[in-house]
């Protein structure tokens, strides 16, 4: 993925589920553009397993508790079948009961936006940004997202809003 200090470019997604943020389910937009210069966390995931759910629930809480700092986040589901990804995103959101984090499928759904350089072998990639520049990047191979890794991501999120 993008390295620290690199600019984050726009990319279009389809909203599949999430909070009432004036974007309707099924709408195509650029959440990165919508969030602008705000501090944001972009999760790119090829799975909707329990570890990703644990990470996203903690991000959902962080977005809520850092509303004054305008922290924002969204989860992009990646894979080969767009319809299956949209269904997975909806199910994931319903099960996780997310209040602040939209789930989306990028228009470039197989591996995310080309200019983001997301490693096709990474199961989960997290890009943390502020002022349209990457401040931290985490990529995890299948099975490597664990409590210690989630804590490292959240530590970088905390730095972002300080």
Residue, then its C-alpha position, 0 to 999 in steps of 0.5 A: x500500500x501507500x507509504x507514509x507521507x504519500x498523497x491519497x488519491x480519489x477512488x470511487x466506491x459503491x456504498x453497500x451498508x453503514x450509517x446515515x451519512x447522507x449517502x444512500x446505499x447503492x450510491x457511487x461516490x469517493x469517500x476519500x473525497x467526501x472526507x477531504x482533509x479529515x483524519x481517516x482510516x481506510x480498511x481494504x479487506x478480502x475477508x469479513x472474519x471475526x478479527x476484521x470485525x473486531x478491528x472495525x468495531x474498535x474503529x467504529x468506537x474510535x470514530x464516535x469518541x473522536x467526533x470533535x477531531x472529525x475522525x472518519x473511517x470506511x471499509x472497502x471489501x475486495x475480491x473477484x465477484x462484485x455482487x458477492x462482495x456487496x452481499x458480504x459487506x451488507x451482512x458484515x455491517x448487519x452482524x457488526x452493528x456499525x454506527x459510524x463506519x460505512x462498508x463499500x465496494x470499490x469500482x476497482x473491486x479486485x485489488x482496490x484502486x490501482x494507484x494505492x498499490x495494495x499488495x494482492x497477497x495482503x488479506x487486510x490493508x489499513x491506510x491511515x491518513x490526515x491532510x490527504x497524506x498517509x500517516x501510517x500503513x498496515x498490511x496483514x497476510x492471511x491469519x496475521x491480523x490479531x489482537x497485537x496487530x489491532x492494538x498497533x493500528x489503534x495506536x496509530x489512529x490515536x496519534x492521528x487525532x492528537 
